[in-house]
Amino acid sequence: MRGSIVDLELESFIVDLARKYYLTLEAIALQTRHIVEALNTAGHHITSLYMSGGQAKNVVMMQLFADTCNIPVVLPKSHSEAVVLGAAMLGRIAVDGVKVRC
């Protein structure tokens, strides 16, 4: 994820920047909770979050997800390999799902 923080003034301190960063992480966690609740309401049973990629390295963010959604967050042993493995698995599912008729 990428983003920018605007509206900082010369009088701003590092504490202000840290607060805005943490509030952004909280907002992302609350949005994730909203998605989990919507899926559960629709009949799915979400019992854990599986995270991978660069954001999975952010311990504070992962703890916020777990606390906010009240479910465990599962992290891969290798962040970079998990993304490649997931793409390969989706590719296989996509190929197996296509039926060729002659």
Secondary structure, DSSP 8 states (H G I E B T S, - for coil): ---------TT--HHHHHHHHHHHHHHHHHHHHHHHHHHHHTT-----EE--SGGGG-HHHHHHHHHHHTS-EE--SSHHHHHHHHHHHHHHHHHHH-----
